[in-house]
Amino acid sequence: MISTNVIRSFLIATILWSGCQSASDRSNVTQQEESQEMDSYNKGSFGYDLAFLKKKDSLVVLQNTQGDGKVVVSPKYQAKVFTSTAEGEEGLSFGWINYDAFDKQDEHMNAYGGEDRLWLGPEGGKFSLFFQPGTTMEFENWYTPPAIDAEEWTLHSATAKQANLSKELEITNYTGTRLQIRLKRQIAILENDEIEKALDIDLDGQVKTVGFRTVNTLMNNGEQAWDKQTGAPCLWSLDMFTPSPETVIIVPYHENRSGKVATTDYFGEIPEDRITYRNGTLLFKADGKSRGKLGIPPNRVKPVAGSYAADTKVLTITLFDVDPKATYLNQEWTPTKDPFTGDAMNAYNDGPLADGSQMGPFYEIESVSPAAFLKPREEMVHHHSVFHFVGDENVLDKICQQVLGASLDEVVLK
């Protein structure tokens, strides 16, 4: 005769096995549905990227009233805006996503991509946050702080229009100062009338658009003030976009102010055929085929930059805070240069390394806040917005002239 305990154990095991089977079956069904959803869209479309990202995180998808403008926010992946679209699921996905970087960890940087991510600076220099005190500033010793690289952020609230997230961290800078930081990030999709107001333009029905605004807040969460002796961090917004053969980055600048217009030798001097200066506008080829980076100082840069892809007819505009009288941090990988002379805006074009390998291709438009010289519990805010326009070239040309100060014919690099 079988004992009651054996029967009870058998029944419990059967129930648990059935539950596991059901959970496994549900998981398999979900994975199949997600794979089918990806297969129903072309790679490069918003629908394809949304289906891919759904497998990685519980996303927040913001949507404008028209319904075609959408923005993907990820709490798990450091409050990134991964991508957006102006034409619904079938439309172009504007953010660059590195599909191969997911489900594994890189000790230096997890390059997931993302149309708008928030980092902290300075990357290099006397007060670097990426190098431990006393180490040589070379790649083997370079590590992205986990809070902006691999750790999940807290999602406090989310609606169809806006998401609010935060993260607390402690980090030691290159000088040895322990920084206690609280970061907050508000991401909101903009309606067409808000886009018109922000850029002082009139939208035409012949173009589709999507825009979003990020409000990024850095708080001194410790008991020590940050000054020029301790060092101070800064906020750093980086936008990663998909390049094309005819994409050109457009950076308006003040012509009549003193000092150099741009630093163009971060990774070796940018070749002359890939960069030019025309009537207060810097043009930088962004085809993802030649690695180069430039930076514009705060007294020269205007609070706007963008790009135009003549082959895909996509006009992108970024709008950000600039304070020409503030102190910006030097982010170069050397502790010997003046740490308080840095860029307010940067642009990067990806390309093959010497060994032929390449992370992308992608290109970046970046903005940086001044140094956060804050007393305990004080805050600094940095605004950074992104807008995309697709459609009739005549309308795009008008927007480009009004906002970036150049016509589409003028922003061509062959």
Backbone hydrogen bonds in HBPLUS format (Angstrom, degrees):
<---DONOR---> <-ACCEPTOR-->    atom                        ^
c    i                          cat <-CA-CA->   ^        H-A-AA   ^      H-
h    n   atom  resd res      DA  || num        DHA   H-A  angle D-A-AA Bond
n    s   type  num  typ     dist DA aas  dist angle  dist       angle   num
A0007-ILE N   A0003-SER O   3.10 MM   4  6.44 162.2  2.13 150.1 154.7     1
A0008-ARG N   A0004-THR O   2.78 MM   4  6.00 161.5  1.81 151.2 157.1     2
A0009-SER N   A0005-ASN O   2.82 MM   4  5.99 157.8  1.86 144.0 150.4     3
A0010-PHE N   A0006-VAL O   2.84 MM   4  6.03 154.3  1.91 146.5 154.0     4
A0011-LEU N   A0007-ILE O   2.85 MM   4  6.12 160.2  1.89 153.2 158.2     5
A0012-ILE N   A0008-ARG O   2.94 MM   4  6.17 162.3  1.97 151.9 156.6     6
A0013-ALA N   A0009-SER O   2.92 MM   4  6.07 163.5  1.94 148.3 153.1     7
A0014-THR N   A0010-PHE O   2.84 MM   4  6.06 152.8  1.92 146.3 154.3     8
A0015-ILE N   A0011-LEU O   2.91 MM   4  6.17 158.7  1.96 149.5 154.7     9
A0016-LEU N   A0012-ILE O   2.88 MM   4  6.14 166.8  1.89 154.9 158.5    10
A0017-TRP N   A0013-ALA O   2.81 MM   4  5.96 159.5  1.85 146.9 153.2    11
A0018-SER N   A0014-THR O   2.85 MM   4  6.02 157.3  1.90 146.0 152.6    12
A0019-GLY N   A0015-ILE O   2.82 MM   4  6.10 154.6  1.89 148.2 155.7    13
A0020-CYS N   A0016-LEU O   2.87 MM   4  6.13 159.8  1.91 151.0 156.2    14
A0021-GLN N   A0017-TRP O   2.82 MM   4  6.03 158.4  1.87 148.5 155.1    15
A0022-SER N   A0018-SER O   2.80 MM   4  6.04 154.5  1.87 146.0 153.3    16
A0023-ALA N   A0019-GLY O   2.85 MM   4  6.10 162.6  1.88 151.6 156.2    17
A0024-SER N   A0020-CYS O   2.75 MM   4  5.92 158.5  1.80 148.6 155.5    18
A0025-ASP N   A0021-GLN O   2.71 MM   4  5.90 156.3  1.77 147.2 154.4    19
A0026-ARG N   A0022-SER O   2.79 MM   4  6.03 160.5  1.83 149.0 154.6    20
A0027-SER N   A0023-ALA O   2.85 MM   4  6.07 157.4  1.90 146.2 152.7    21
A0028-ASN N   A0024-SER O   2.86 MM   4  6.11 158.3  1.91 149.3 155.2    22
A0029-VAL N   A0025-ASP O   2.86 MM   4  6.12 157.8  1.91 150.9 157.1    23
A0030-THR N   A0026-ARG O   2.85 MM   4  6.10 160.7  1.89 151.1 156.3    24
A0031-GLN N   A0027-SER O   2.89 MM   4  6.13 162.8  1.92 152.0 156.4    25
A0032-GLN N   A0028-ASN O   2.90 MM   4  6.09 154.8  1.96 145.2 152.6    26
A0033-GLU N   A0029-VAL O   2.85 MM   4  6.11 156.8  1.90 150.2 156.8    27
A0034-GLU N   A0030-THR O   2.88 MM   4  6.14 158.5  1.93 151.5 157.2    28
A0035-SER N   A0031-GLN O   2.90 MM   4  6.08 155.5  1.96 146.0 152.8    29
A0036-GLN N   A0032-GLN O   2.86 MM   4  6.06 157.6  1.91 148.1 154.6    30
A0037-GLU N   A0033-GLU O   2.84 MM   4  6.07 147.2  1.95 142.3 152.0    31
A0038-MET N   A0034-GLU O   2.98 MM   4  6.26 156.4  2.04 146.6 151.8    32
A0039-ASP N   A0035-SER O   2.93 MM   4  6.17 157.9  1.98 146.9 153.5    33
A0040-SER N   A0036-GLN O   3.08 MM   4  6.25 126.4  2.38 137.3 150.0    34
A0040-SER N   A0037-GLU O   3.22 MM   3  5.23 139.8  2.39  95.4 106.6    35
A0041-TYR N   A0038-MET O   3.13 MM   3  5.64 166.7  2.15 115.7 119.9    36
A0045-SER N   A0042-ASN O   3.03 MM   3  5.67 151.9  2.11 140.2 141.2    37
A0093-SER N   A0044-GLY O   3.00 MM  49  5.79 153.0  2.08 153.7 146.2    38
A0049-ASP N   A0045-SER O   3.25 MM   4  6.58 166.8  2.27 149.9 152.6    39
A0046-PHE N   A0091-GLY O   2.84 MM  45  5.82 153.4  1.91 158.7 162.2    40
A0050-LEU N   A0046-PHE O   2.81 MM   4  5.97 160.0  1.85 155.8 162.1    41
A0047-GLY N   A0089-GLU O   2.74 MM  42  4.13 150.3  1.83 138.4 129.1    42
A0051-ALA N   A0047-GLY O   3.05 MM   4  6.13 161.0  2.09 142.8 147.6    43
A0052-PHE N   A0048-TYR O   3.02 MM   4  6.28 154.5  2.09 146.3 153.7    44
A0053-LEU N   A0049-ASP O   2.91 MM   4  6.09 165.8  1.93 153.0 156.3    45
A0054-LYS N   A0050-LEU O   2.96 MM   4  6.09 145.4  2.08 146.4 155.5    46
A0055-LYS N   A0052-PHE O   3.18 MM   3  5.64 145.4  2.30 106.9 116.0    47
A0056-LYS N   A0053-LEU O   2.88 MM   3  5.15 153.8  1.95 108.7 117.5    48
A0057-ASP N   A0053-LEU O   3.13 MM   4  6.36 139.9  2.30 157.1 168.2    49
A0060-VAL N   A0073-VAL O   2.93 MM  13  5.02 168.3  1.94 154.5 155.9    50
A0073-VAL N   A0060-VAL O   2.78 MM  13  5.02 168.4  1.80 159.2 162.4    51
A0062-LEU N   A0071-VAL O   2.81 MM   9  5.01 155.6  1.87 156.9 157.1    52
A0071-VAL N   A0062-LEU O   2.95 MM   9  5.01 151.1  2.03 135.3 140.0    53
A0063-GLN N   A0160-ALA O   2.87 MM  97  5.79 158.6  1.91 162.7 165.1    54
A0064-ASN N   A0069-GLY O   3.00 MM   5  5.41 158.0  2.05 147.4 152.2    55
A0067-GLY N   A0064-ASN O   3.04 MM   3  5.37 136.4  2.24 104.4 116.4    56
A0088-GLY N   A0068-ASP O   2.87 MM  20  4.29 153.6  1.94 133.7 127.0    57
A0070-LYS N   A0085-THR O   3.08 MM  15  5.43 154.8  2.15 142.4 148.8    58
A0085-THR N   A0070-LYS O   2.99 MM  15  5.43 145.3  2.11 148.4 152.0    59
A0072-VAL N   A0083-THR O   2.94 MM  11  5.56 170.9  1.95 168.7 167.5    60
A0082-PHE N   A0072-VAL O   2.87 MM  10  5.62 136.3  2.07 145.6 157.3    61
A0074-SER N   A0080-LYS O   2.96 MM   6  5.46 155.3  2.02 155.7 163.2    62
A0079-ALA N   A0074-SER O   2.97 MM   5  5.14 118.4  2.36 149.5 158.4    63
A0153-TRP N   A0075-PRO O   2.93 MM  78  5.24 178.2  1.93 148.3 148.9    64
A0080-LYS N   A0077-TYR O   3.19 MM   3  6.08 152.0  2.27 123.9 129.7    65
A0081-VAL N   A0116-ASP O   2.92 MM  35  4.98 173.5  1.92 153.1 155.3    66
A0115-GLU N   A0081-VAL O   2.82 MM  34  5.63 109.7  2.32 135.2 154.4    67
A0116-ASP N   A0081-VAL O   2.96 MM  35  4.98 148.1  2.06 148.0 148.1    68
A0115-GLU N   A0082-PHE O   2.98 MM  33  5.06 146.2  2.09 100.3 111.1    69
A0094-PHE N   A0084-SER O   3.08 MM  10  5.61 171.2  2.08 156.7 159.0    70
A0091-GLY N   A0088-GLY O   2.99 MM   3  5.32 149.4  2.09 109.9 119.6    71
A0096-TRP N   A0240-MET O   3.06 MM 144  5.54 158.5  2.11 125.7 125.8    72
A0114-GLY N   A0096-TRP O   2.86 MM  18  5.73 155.9  1.92 168.6 171.8    73
A0098-ASN N   A0112-TYR O   3.01 MM  14  5.07 172.1  2.01 126.1 127.8    74
A0101-ALA N   A0098-ASN O   3.02 MM   3  5.69 166.2  2.04 123.9 128.5    75
A0144-THR N   A0108-HIS O   2.96 MM  36  5.89 163.0  1.99 150.3 155.2    76
A0112-TYR N   A0110-ASN O   2.92 MM   2  5.80 131.3  2.17 109.2  94.4    77
A0240-MET N   A0114-GLY O   3.17 MM 126  5.68 148.1  2.27 137.3 142.4    78
A0117-ARG N   A0238-LEU O   2.89 MM 121  5.40 160.4  1.93 149.8 155.2    79
A0238-LEU N   A0117-ARG O   3.02 MM 121  5.40 167.9  2.04 156.7 160.5    80
A0119-TRP N   A0236-TRP O   2.78 MM 117  4.95 174.3  1.79 156.1 158.1    81
A0236-TRP N   A0119-TRP O   2.96 MM 117  4.95 139.5  2.13 154.0 144.4    82
A0121-GLY N   A0234-CYS O   2.94 MM 113  5.00 161.4  1.97 135.6 140.6    83
A0234-CYS N   A0121-GLY O   2.93 MM 113  5.00 137.2  2.12 129.4 128.4    84
A0129-LEU N   A0122-PRO O   2.91 MM   7  6.06 154.5  1.98 174.7 171.1    85
A0128-SER N   A0125-GLY O   3.15 MM   3  5.21 155.7  2.21 121.1 117.0    86
A0174-TYR N   A0128-SER O   2.88 MM  46  5.12 133.5  2.10 139.6 153.0    87
A0143-TYR N   A0130-PHE O   2.96 MM  13  5.13 169.0  1.97 146.3 149.9    88
A0135-THR N   A0132-GLN O   3.19 MM   3  5.84 166.2  2.21 141.5 141.9    89
A0138-GLU N   A0136-THR O   2.88 MM   2  5.77 124.4  2.19 112.9  96.3    90
A0141-ASN N   A0138-GLU O   2.94 MM   3  5.76 154.5  2.01 127.0 133.9    91
A0142-TRP N   A0139-PHE O   3.04 MM   3  4.98 166.1  2.06 110.0 114.4    92
A0148-ILE N   A0145-PRO O   3.08 MM   3  5.87 153.2  2.15 125.9 132.3    93
A0149-ASP N   A0146-PRO O   3.03 MM   3  4.78 162.6  2.06 103.4 108.3    94
A0150-ALA N   A0146-PRO O   2.84 MM   4  5.17 168.8  1.85 139.8 143.5    95
A0151-GLU N   A0146-PRO O   3.03 MM   5  5.83 160.3  2.07 153.0 148.9    96
A0154-THR N   A0166-SER O   2.99 MM  12  5.34 159.7  2.03 164.3 161.9    97
A0166-SER N   A0154-THR O   2.97 MM  12  5.34 143.7  2.11 139.9 151.2    98
A0156-HIS N   A0164-ASN O   2.84 MM   8  5.57 156.4  1.90 154.2 161.5    99
A0164-ASN N   A0157-SER O   2.97 MM   7  5.37 160.1  2.01 153.9 153.5   100
A0159-THR N   A0162-GLN O   2.84 MM   3  5.32 156.8  1.89 156.1 163.5   101
A0189-ILE N   A0161-LYS O   2.99 MM  28  5.53 153.9  2.06 149.6 158.1   102
A0163-ALA N   A0187-ILE O   2.88 MM  24  5.32 152.7  1.95 149.5 158.6   103
A0187-ILE N   A0163-ALA O   2.92 MM  24  5.32 164.9  1.94 156.3 161.4   104
A0165-LEU N   A0185-ARG O   2.93 MM  20  5.25 162.9  1.96 149.9 155.7   105
A0185-ARG N   A0165-LEU O   2.87 MM  20  5.25 159.4  1.91 152.2 150.4   106
A0167-LYS N   A0183-LEU O   2.91 MM  16  5.16 148.2  2.01 143.6 147.2   107
A0183-LEU N   A0167-LYS O   2.74 MM  16  5.16 175.9  1.74 164.1 165.3   108
A0169-LEU N   A0181-ILE O   2.92 MM  12  5.33 161.4  1.95 152.2 155.9   109
A0181-ILE N   A0169-LEU O   2.84 MM  12  5.33 175.3  1.84 166.6 168.0   110
A0171-ILE N   A0179-LEU O   2.92 MM   8  5.26 154.7  1.98 145.2 153.6   111
A0179-LEU N   A0171-ILE O   2.71 MM   8  5.26 176.2  1.71 158.6 158.7   112
A0173-ASN N   A0177-THR O   2.97 MM   4  5.51 158.0  2.02 150.3 151.4   113
A0176-GLY N   A0173-ASN O   2.86 MM   3  5.30 149.0  1.96 111.9 122.0   114
A0221-ASN N   A0180-GLN O   2.80 MM  41  5.02 148.3  1.90 137.0 138.2   115
A0182-ARG N   A0219-MET O   3.13 MM  37  5.10 154.1  2.20 140.4 145.2   116
A0219-MET N   A0182-ARG O   2.89 MM  37  5.10 155.1  1.95 151.0 158.0   117
A0184-LYS N   A0217-THR O   2.92 MM  33  4.97 154.5  1.98 142.5 147.3   118
A0217-THR N   A0184-LYS O   2.86 MM  33  4.97 170.8  1.87 146.8 149.3   119
A0186-GLN N   A0215-VAL O   3.00 MM  29  5.07 161.5  2.04 139.8 145.8   120
A0215-VAL N   A0186-GLN O   2.85 MM  29  5.07 156.7  1.90 146.0 153.8   121
A0188-ALA N   A0213-ARG O   2.97 MM  25  5.35 162.0  2.00 153.5 159.5   122
A0213-ARG N   A0188-ALA O   2.85 MM  25  5.35 157.4  1.90 154.8 160.9   123
A0190-LEU N   A0211-GLY O   2.83 MM  21  5.34 166.2  1.85 148.9 146.0   124
A0194-GLU N   A0191-GLU O   2.99 MM   3  5.22 124.7  2.30 103.5 118.2   125
A0195-ILE N   A0191-GLU O   2.99 MM   4  6.37 148.7  2.09 153.0 162.8   126
A0196-GLU N   A0192-ASN O   2.95 MM   4  6.24 160.0  1.99 150.5 155.5   127
A0197-LYS N   A0193-ASP O   3.07 MM   4  6.23 154.3  2.14 138.0 144.6   128
A0198-ALA N   A0194-GLU O   2.91 MM   4  6.05 160.1  1.95 145.3 150.9   129
A0199-LEU N   A0195-ILE O   3.07 MM   4  6.17 157.6  2.12 152.1 156.5   130
A0200-ASP N   A0196-GLU O   2.74 MM   4  5.36 117.2  2.13 135.9 150.6   131
A0201-ILE N   A0196-GLU O   3.04 MM   5  4.84 149.9  2.14 128.6 137.5   132
A0207-VAL N   A0204-ASP O   3.13 MM   3  5.97 160.8  2.17 129.5 129.4   133
A0392-ASP N   A0206-GLN O   3.23 MM 186  5.74 165.4  2.25 139.3 142.2   134
A0208-LYS N   A0390-VAL O   2.80 MM 182  5.34 158.6  1.85 157.2 163.9   135
A0390-VAL N   A0208-LYS O   2.98 MM 182  5.34 157.3  2.03 150.7 156.4   136
A0210-VAL N   A0388-HIS O   3.20 MM 178  5.49 148.0  2.30 140.1 146.6   137
A0388-HIS N   A0210-VAL O   2.88 MM 178  5.49 155.7  1.94 161.2 168.5   138
A0212-PHE N   A0386-VAL O   2.93 MM 174  5.57 153.9  2.00 154.7 163.4   139
A0386-VAL N   A0212-PHE O   2.95 MM 174  5.57 157.1  2.01 157.9 165.5   140
A0214-THR N   A0384-HIS O   2.91 MM 170  5.35 150.0  2.00 138.8 148.7   141
A0384-HIS N   A0214-THR O   3.09 MM 170  5.35 160.8  2.13 150.3 154.6   142
A0216-ASN N   A0382-HIS O   2.99 MM 166  5.15 167.4  2.01 145.9 147.9   143
A0382-HIS N   A0216-ASN O   2.77 MM 166  5.15 157.2  1.82 150.2 158.2   144
A0218-LEU N   A0380-MET O   2.84 MM 162  5.24 162.1  1.87 155.5 161.7   145
A0380-MET N   A0218-LEU O   2.84 MM 162  5.24 147.3  1.95 145.6 156.5   146
A0220-ASN N   A0378-GLU O   3.07 MM 158  5.81 158.4  2.12 164.8 171.1   147
A0377-ARG N   A0220-ASN O   2.76 MM 157  5.15 163.4  1.78 154.1 155.6   148
A0226-TRP N   A0374-LEU O   2.89 MM 148  5.34 166.0  1.91 147.9 152.6   149
A0231-GLY N   A0227-ASP O   2.87 MM   4  5.63 148.4  1.97 147.1 156.6   150
A0372-ALA N   A0233-PRO O   2.85 MM 139  5.68 164.1  1.88 176.6 177.1   151
A0369-SER N   A0235-LEU O   2.84 MM 134  5.16 165.0  1.87 151.7 152.5   152
A0237-SER N   A0367-SER O   2.87 MM 130  5.30 154.1  1.93 160.1 166.6   153
A0367-SER N   A0237-SER O   2.94 MM 130  5.30 154.3  2.01 145.7 154.0   154
A0239-ASP N   A0365-ILE O   2.99 MM 126  5.27 153.2  2.07 140.6 149.1   155
A0365-ILE N   A0239-ASP O   3.11 MM 126  5.27 143.8  2.25 135.5 146.2   156
A0241-PHE N   A0363-TYR O   2.85 MM 122  5.45 168.0  1.87 162.9 167.0   157
A0363-TYR N   A0241-PHE O   3.02 MM 122  5.45 151.7  2.10 145.7 152.6   158
A0247-THR N   A0244-SER O   3.19 MM   3  5.35 167.7  2.21 121.6 118.7   159
A0286-ALA N   A0247-THR O   2.93 MM  39  5.23 170.5  1.94 138.8 138.4   160
A0248-VAL N   A0308-TYR O   2.98 MM  60  5.53 150.7  2.07 138.8 146.8   161
A0308-TYR N   A0248-VAL O   2.96 MM  60  5.53 151.3  2.05 147.8 155.6   162
A0249-ILE N   A0284-PHE O   2.78 MM  35  4.99 171.1  1.79 153.1 150.0   163
A0284-PHE N   A0249-ILE O   3.04 MM  35  4.99 154.2  2.11 139.4 144.9   164
A0250-ILE N   A0306-GLY O   2.69 MM  56  5.07 171.2  1.70 133.1 135.9   165
A0306-GLY N   A0250-ILE O   2.87 MM  56  5.07 149.1  1.97 149.8 155.3   166
A0251-VAL N   A0282-LEU O   2.88 MM  31  4.98 163.2  1.91 153.1 156.4   167
A0282-LEU N   A0251-VAL O   2.85 MM  31  4.98 178.0  1.85 138.9 139.4   168
A0253-TYR N   A0280-GLY O   2.90 MM  27  5.35 159.8  1.94 145.7 145.6   169
A0254-HIS N   A0300-ARG O   2.71 MM  46  5.04 164.3  1.74 150.9 156.3   170
A0263-THR N   A0295-GLY O   2.85 MM  32  5.10 157.6  1.90 147.7 154.9   171
A0295-GLY N   A0263-THR O   2.92 MM  32  5.10 143.2  2.06 138.2 148.7   172
A0270-ILE N   A0264-THR O   3.14 MM   6  5.97 141.9  2.29 152.3 162.1   173
A0268-GLY N   A0265-ASP O   3.41 MM   3  4.55 156.8  2.47 103.9  98.0   174
A0274-ARG N   A0271-PRO O   2.97 MM   3  5.54 163.3  2.00 120.2 124.9   175
A0285-LYS N   A0274-ARG O   2.90 MM  11  5.11 165.3  1.92 145.8 150.7   176
A0276-THR N   A0283-LEU O   2.96 MM   7  5.29 149.3  2.06 144.8 150.8   177
A0283-LEU N   A0276-THR O   2.84 MM   7  5.29 168.7  1.86 156.4 159.4   178
A0278-ARG N   A0281-THR O   2.78 MM   3  5.13 169.5  1.79 151.2 154.3   179
A0281-THR N   A0278-ARG O   2.96 MM   3  5.13 130.5  2.21 104.8 119.5   180
A0292-GLY N   A0349-ASN O   2.99 MM  57  5.37 149.7  2.08 148.9 154.6   181
A0349-ASN N   A0292-GLY O   2.87 MM  57  5.37 165.4  1.89 161.4 165.7   182
A0294-LEU N   A0347-ALA O   2.93 MM  53  5.46 158.2  1.98 156.9 163.1   183
A0347-ALA N   A0294-LEU O   3.05 MM  53  5.46 154.4  2.12 142.8 146.7   184
A0296-ILE N   A0345-MET O   2.86 MM  49  5.36 162.7  1.89 155.7 160.0   185
A0344-ALA N   A0296-ILE O   2.94 MM  48  6.12 164.9  1.96 157.3 156.8   186
A0300-ARG N   A0297-PRO O   3.07 MM   3  5.54 153.7  2.14 114.1 122.3   187
A0301-VAL N   A0297-PRO O   3.08 MM   4  6.20 161.3  2.12 164.8 170.7   188
A0320-PHE N   A0303-PRO O   3.12 MM  17  5.23 165.3  2.14 129.6 133.1   189
A0305-ALA N   A0318-THR O   3.04 MM  13  5.34 153.3  2.11 145.3 150.0   190
A0318-THR N   A0305-ALA O   2.70 MM  13  5.34 171.1  1.71 158.8 157.5   191
A0307-SER N   A0316-THR O   2.86 MM   9  5.15 149.1  1.96 138.5 142.0   192
A0316-THR N   A0307-SER O   2.87 MM   9  5.15 175.3  1.87 156.8 158.3   193
A0309-ALA N   A0314-VAL O   3.03 MM   5  5.32 158.0  2.08 144.9 152.0   194
A0313-LYS N   A0309-ALA O   2.69 MM   4  5.43 124.6  2.00 147.3 162.7   195
A0314-VAL N   A0309-ALA O   3.37 MM   5  5.32 146.2  2.49 130.1 138.1   196
A0315-LEU N   A0389-PHE O   2.94 MM  74  5.09 170.0  1.95 155.1 157.5   197
A0389-PHE N   A0315-LEU O   2.79 MM  74  5.09 145.4  1.91 149.5 159.2   198
A0317-ILE N   A0387-PHE O   2.87 MM  70  5.10 161.3  1.91 144.5 149.3   199
A0387-PHE N   A0317-ILE O   2.79 MM  70  5.10 149.2  1.89 157.9 164.3   200
A0319-LEU N   A0385-SER O   2.95 MM  66  5.05 156.2  2.01 133.5 140.3   201
A0385-SER N   A0319-LEU O   2.74 MM  66  5.05 164.3  1.76 156.4 161.4   202
A0321-ASP N   A0383-HIS O   3.23 MM  62  5.73 142.8  2.38 156.6 153.8   203
A0326-ALA N   A0323-ASP O   3.10 MM   3  5.45 165.6  2.13 117.0 121.5   204
A0371-ALA N   A0327-THR O   2.78 MM  44  5.89 166.0  1.80 166.4 167.9   205
A0330-ASN N   A0339-PRO O   3.00 MM   9  4.90 163.2  2.03 118.8 123.6   206
A0334-THR N   A0332-GLU O   2.81 MM   2  5.65 140.1  1.96 104.7  92.6   207
A0368-VAL N   A0344-ALA O   3.05 MM  24  5.02 156.6  2.11 137.4 133.6   208
A0346-ASN N   A0366-GLU O   3.13 MM  20  4.97 159.0  2.17 120.0 125.8   209
A0366-GLU N   A0346-ASN O   2.84 MM  20  4.97 163.6  1.87 158.2 153.2   210
A0348-TYR N   A0364-GLU O   3.00 MM  16  4.95 159.3  2.05 134.4 137.8   211
A0364-GLU N   A0348-TYR O   2.81 MM  16  4.95 160.8  1.85 143.1 147.9   212
A0350-ASP N   A0362-PHE O   3.02 MM  12  5.54 159.0  2.07 163.9 166.5   213
A0353-LEU N   A0357-SER O   2.79 MM   4  5.51 167.7  1.81 166.6 170.3   214
A0356-GLY N   A0353-LEU O   2.95 MM   3  5.21 162.7  1.98 113.9 118.5   215
A0374-LEU N   A0372-ALA O   2.95 MM   2  5.54 114.4  2.39 112.7  95.5   216
A0378-GLU N   A0375-LYS O   2.96 MM   3  5.43 161.0  1.99 139.6 140.7   217
A0396-LEU N   A0392-ASP O   3.04 MM   4  6.37 161.9  2.08 151.4 157.2   218
A0397-ASP N   A0393-GLU O   2.78 MM   4  5.86 153.3  1.85 145.1 152.3   219
A0398-LYS N   A0394-ASN O   3.18 MM   4  6.38 151.3  2.27 136.3 142.9   220
A0399-ILE N   A0395-VAL O   3.06 MM   4  6.40 159.3  2.10 152.5 157.4   221
A0400-CYS N   A0396-LEU O   2.88 MM   4  6.08 163.5  1.91 152.6 157.5   222
A0401-GLN N   A0397-ASP O   2.99 MM   4  6.19 159.9  2.03 149.1 153.9   223
A0402-GLN N   A0398-LYS O   3.03 MM   4  6.19 160.5  2.07 146.7 152.2   224
A0403-VAL N   A0399-ILE O   2.92 MM   4  6.00 163.6  1.95 157.3 160.9   225
A0404-LEU N   A0400-CYS O   2.82 MM   4  5.25 145.3  1.94 134.2 145.8   226
A0405-GLY N   A0401-GLN O   3.12 MM   4  4.46 131.2  2.37 106.9 115.1   227
A0410-GLU N   A0407-SER O   3.02 MM   3  5.22 135.1  2.23 100.7 113.1   228
A0411-VAL N   A0408-LEU O   3.31 MM   3  5.31 149.2  2.41  97.7 106.2   229
